[in-house]
């Protein structure tokens, strides 16, 4: 399956993107079928080969969500913009507390199993010498 997606180029903190047609299994920076445009988000400048984009979409190429939104914005295709979902990291404060609550029952469970498995065994009482005798021996 072919996809139309961004390939990041440019310097550190100064990104620009090529809009490429690729096989979906290839990494975004890898081998491409055709470059159909470019986008510079800092200058807000977009160059598109609209006829080639329409051709590849007619051949079954699927644009990524971000490229789709750009094509709708530039009026290359018609439609409603898609929601781009970016996973948010879990806050650091919540994660350790949840891990402690989960870990405590797991630690207690093996001790309970061991006490249930051998209730018949009784340890012999251990004699403890008084503190005065220990000091005399030393």
HUHU-V443575 format. One record per helix or strand of 2 or more residues. SS is the DSSP state (helix for helix, strand for strand). FROM is the first residue (numbers start at 1). TO is the last residue. If there is no record, write none. Layout:
BEGIN
SS | FROM | TO
SS | FROM | TO
END
This chain:
BEGIN
strand | 2 | 11
strand | 14 | 23
strand | 34 | 40
strand | 45 | 48
helix | 50 | 58
strand | 62 | 63
helix | 65 | 73
helix | 92 | 117
helix | 131 | 137
END
